């Protein structure tokens, strides 16, 4: 069975986000004063084959822990959906 896993990776709140700060300054310089606290992350979409959702989630979590996110600086969340 095929599944699509979306792994959202964000810097931990305690880690400075220079890219987010740059975007915030740029938007404010364009007159958008209602914008604050921009954080930039990444979304990784994986399509994988697995016998069931539990095994697919286990594999995707393992990949996120070991490769897709840096546990010292980043948190991640995972969503999984079956593909037909």
C-alpha positions in Angstrom: 0.0 0.0 0.0 1.3 3.5 -0.8 1.3 6.4 1.7 2.2 10.0 1.5 4.0 11.4 4.5 4.5 15.1 5.0 7.3 16.0 7.4 7.2 19.6 8.6 10.5 20.7 10.1 10.8 23.9 12.1 13.6 25.5 14.1 13.0 25.1 17.9 11.6 28.3 19.5 14.9 28.9 21.3 16.9 28.9 18.1 17.3 32.2 16.2 15.8 32.2 12.7 17.8 34.7 10.6 15.9 33.9 7.5 12.6 34.6 9.3 14.0 37.9 10.7 15.1 39.0 7.2 11.6 38.3 5.8 10.0 40.1 8.7 12.2 43.2 8.1 11.5 43.1 4.3 7.8 42.9 4.8 7.9 45.8 7.3 9.9 47.9 4.8 7.2 47.3 2.3 4.7 48.8 4.6 3.3 45.6 6.2 3.5 46.6 9.8 1.0 44.0 10.9 3.5 41.1 10.4 5.5 39.8 13.3 7.5 36.8 14.4 8.1 35.0 11.1 9.7 31.5 11.3 10.9 29.7 8.2 10.8 25.9 8.0 10.7 23.2 5.4 8.1 20.7 4.2 9.3 17.3 3.0 6.8 15.1 1.1 7.6 11.4 0.8 5.7 8.7 -1.0 6.4 5.3 0.4 5.2 1.7 0.2 4.4 -0.1 3.4 2.1 -3.0 4.4 0.1 -0.7 6.8 -0.2 2.9 8.2 1.6 2.0 11.4 4.7 0.7 9.6 4.6 3.7 7.2 4.5 6.1 10.2 7.3 4.2 11.9 9.5 4.4 8.9 8.8 8.1 8.2 9.5 8.9 11.9 12.8 7.0 11.8 13.8 8.9 8.6 12.9 12.3 10.2 14.8 11.5 13.4 17.9 10.3 11.6 18.1 12.4 8.5 15.4 15.0 7.8 15.5 17.0 11.0 18.4 18.0 13.3 17.2 17.1 16.8 19.5 19.7 18.4 18.0 22.6 16.5 14.7 21.5 15.0 11.4 19.9 15.8 9.3 18.0 13.3 5.7 16.9 12.9 4.5 14.1 10.6 1.2 13.6 8.8 0.4 10.4 6.9 -2.3 9.7 4.4 -3.0 6.6 2.2 -2.8 7.0 -1.5 -5.3 5.2 -3.7 
